[in-house]
Amino acid sequence: MLAACLNLYTIVKFPEYSSLTLANDANVSVEDAAGALGSGFMNSALGYAKANPDAAAAALQNTAKWAAENPETVRLKPRLQATFNIT
């Protein structure tokens, strides 16, 4: 209810806000928005990995183990297959 009242106040007090917001949204490309979301996720993931190196190492080891056990679902480049000794 409070949010609805705040929205109503903003619309009445600043009628140009809506048109400015729409204009600004139109200037943002999908690639820019996706890049911002992706970089935020990566920063969060890297921050977690730095704060929890044991958990990050275990996750990588489990991922590599799963990939080795499920080669039919993993498509690695030949160089990576040689690196991880996956045939």
N, C-alpha and C positions, 0 to 999 in steps of 0.2 A: 504494500500500500504506500509505503514511504517512497519507494522508487517511482511509482506512478505519479505521485504528487510532485516529485522533483522533475520528472519528465514534462509534466504539464507546465510547471513554472518556467522551465527552460524554453519551451515552445512559445509561451506567451511573452516572456521577457525578451527573448532573442529570436525573433521569427526568421532571421537570416541564417541561423545556425544549421537548419536542415539543408538549405540549398548549398551552403559552404561545405558541409559534410559530404553531400552527394558529389559535388565537384571534386573534392579531394579524393574520394573513393574511386572515382572514374580515372584519376591520374595514376593509380597504382596498378601495375601489371600483375598478372597471375604469377609470373616468374619471380618478381620482386617479393611478393607475399610468400610464396613457397620457399624462396631462399632465406627469408627472415625466419620462418618457422623452422626450417631445416638447420640453420646455424644455431638457433636457440636450443634445439634438441641436442645437437652435437656438443655445444658448450656444456649442457647439463650432463650429458653422458661422460664427457671428458673430466668434468669436475668430480663426478661420482667415482670414476676410475682412479683419479689421483688420490681421493680421500679413502678409497677402499681397494688398495692394490691386490690384496689376496682374493677378494670377490671377483675383481676384473680378470685376474689370471685364471681363476677357476672357470669363469664363464667362457673364456677363450679356449681353454683346454676341452671343456665339454662340447663346444661348438665344433672344434677340429675332430674330436672323437666321433661325434654324430655324423659329420661329413664323411669320415672314413668308413663308417658302418653303412652309410646310405649313398653309395656313389651314383645310383640310378636317379636320384633326385638332385644331385649336385652337379653342376656343369662348370668345372674349373678349366682354366686355360692350361695347356700342356706344361708350361713352366711351373705353375702352382701344383699340378699333379706330381711333378718330379720332386718339388720341394717337400711335399707332405708324404711322398712315397705312396701315392694312391694310383692304382691301376684301373 
